[in-house]
Amino acid sequence: MFRILKIFCIIVIISESTMNRELMLNKLEAVNQPFDFVIIGGGASGIGIVLEAVSRGYSAVLFEKSDFVKSTSSKSTKLVHGGVRYLAQGDVALVREACVERGLLLRNAPHLVRSQPFVIPAFGWFDEFLYTIGLTLYDLMAGRYSLRRSKRISKKQVLSYLPTLKENKLTAGILYYDGQFDDARLAVNVLQTATGLGAVVVNHMPVEALIKDGDGKLQGVKVKDLFSEKSFNVKGRFVINATGVFADDILRMDRPGMQPTMRPSQGIHIVLDKSFLPGDHAIMIPDTDDGRVLFAVPWHGRVVVGTTDTPIDQSSLEPVAKEEEIEFLLSTYGRYLKEAPERSDVLSIFAGLRPLAATKNNNGKKTKEISRNHKIIVSSSGLMTMIGGKWTTFRRMAEDIISRAEKVNRLKRTRSVTRKMKVRGYKESVDMNDPYYVYGTDRDAMLDLVKGNPALGEFLSESLQIIKAQVVWAVREEMAMTVEDVLSRRTRCQLLDARESIRMAPEVASIMAEEMGKDQHWIRDQVSAYEEVTRNYFLES
């Protein structure tokens, strides 16, 4: 009865977030009974699962070894999409599922997810015919969740939307619509929603070991706070491994010597000035020389160009873009423009890893041909592992694994309520020209900090429109613990202009130090660490 009442209340109103790390640690120490769910990993999969669990009335705790969405989930192409290329591969079920989830995200987080118009340039009647048919089918897959109908547009219309595009051999174009979002900001709001419902979430706290009983069944995890060096044994009825490209690391804790379940690939993006894609329309090149897809998407006053798809052998928290990948993006995108971008035009480079699920049928396949469907593995110890998937379907993935946990463990079945759950910050309409629109309904509260201290209204970066109050807000309300947490994920400075973000780092560290009670030694260490990691985000001149 209590669970039913709680679910009803969730649908009506989401309580205020309590996303404060000290409070989270206090809750962790005070708990005297096992959590229902212990979730390892604070990327898209993990944050979706923790929200799904608590919204169904379960107790849940989430641990992230670095910062939330530090790796893959903050370095996406910034698209919430069905996946046109998966339709070309015949994966109709995945495209349909993703289109539905895209529609739900637009409804539940309209301050961060929006409809993005795309243009595919056509160079001949066959292109026009093929892409028009393909995108009409794409629209049909979405059904009532379709954003807007795609259509053929004339050469003149293409050039009005994309004035920097070369006219040579261009005959027409296809206009279609997909979703665009801010991945890290959505993660913050989802976590705030989950903590408002009672979830415990802690960043910078890796899992060191799995705790088992005498029969080899999981009872919880051992975690370590990277700041205090204190370890905790946290008990849980069920443990979920949602660590993305690092899933095999946890699986080997459970079963040493096991075969890999992941086949990761690396995608990189370059960020350019808006002059290389003025206006609101994005470009999609569906078939480059080697068969990969290329996007150029407007994002926060810049242009994100990506993505490559390169198999890798080793997963890393900070993957580094390879020189050949950078050259591929510059040369391929430049081929379509009147004035091609040069290396000196690149404001930032970021690389992310895709957690592709390895299967027996993957041998010999290029990573771009491997499905992005998610897969759930249940170990004999009771460990549940989520592999594969993508940002767009993170809510559905979470729904599936909690329902699977109920089935496997013979629990009373509960209903998911996240399909209609508005996330923290929900605001039906925002002014995209407002640099603080990503805060949604929290915008005014963040700016209210300036009323109490006018100095917080000063710009840290005028070109990026970042003020000091955003740093204070990130520490107080969004669990930012390092300079990188602030500059990379609470604001997106590292990705938008890497060099500018390095210039900002000392002042950001000073503001954080005052807020957190840190000394000069901490400031120096933070600035040095940020400079070191951010060197990989720009090209040396």
Number of C-alpha atoms within 10 A of each C-alpha: 5 8 13 13 10 15 18 14 13 21 14 10 10 18 16 13 19 22 26 19 20 11 13 19 15 11 13 18 12 9 11 10 10 16 21 18 24 25 29 29 30 31 24 30 29 30 31 25 30 31 27 28 27 25 29 23 19 18 19 28 25 24 27 25 21 18 22 28 25 22 23 24 23 26 23 25 23 20 22 28 23 27 20 17 17 18 19 11 12 11 16 17 13 21 23 21 17 25 30 22 24 29 25 21 26 21 21 22 23 22 26 24 24 23 19 20 20 23 23 23 29 25 16 13 10 10 17 20 13 11 21 21 13 17 21 14 15 24 22 15 22 21 13 11 18 18 21 14 13 23 17 20 18 17 17 15 14 24 17 12 20 21 17 17 23 16 18 9 9 18 18 24 26 23 27 24 22 23 22 22 24 23 23 24 20 23 24 24 25 22 29 29 27 31 24 20 24 20 27 28 27 27 23 19 25 20 21 16 15 21 18 16 10 6 7 12 17 22 21 24 22 16 23 19 18 14 9 7 10 10 15 17 18 21 24 22 16 21 27 27 24 29 25 31 25 19 21 21 14 21 22 13 15 22 14 11 9 11 10 14 19 20 22 25 22 24 23 25 27 27 26 26 18 16 11 23 23 17 14 14 20 26 22 20 18 15 11 12 8 6 10 15 18 20 23 24 26 25 18 16 19 21 24 27 24 28 24 22 21 17 16 13 9 11 20 13 14 16 19 15 21 12 9 9 20 20 13 16 21 20 13 15 22 17 14 17 17 14 12 16 18 12 15 11 15 20 22 24 27 26 26 28 27 27 25 25 24 19 12 5 8 14 8 6 9 12 20 19 13 18 18 22 19 19 17 18 16 14 14 12 16 21 21 22 23 24 28 26 23 24 23 25 26 21 23 22 27 25 21 19 21 23 19 17 20 14 12 11 12 9 11 7 13 15 13 19 15 22 15 12 21 23 25 26 24 21 20 13 11 17 11 13 9 9 13 19 18 26 21 21 16 17 14 11 11 19 17 15 18 17 11 9 10 12 13 20 17 14 15 22 15 9 10 19 13 21 20 21 22 24 27 22 19 21 22 18 16 23 24 25 18 22 27 26 23 26 25 22 26 22 20 21 23 24 26 29 22 27 19 17 24 21 14 18 21 19 17 26 25 20 19 25 19 11 13 13 8 14 11 11 9 16 22 14 13 21 22 14 14 23 19 11 11 21 15 18 23 22 17 8 5
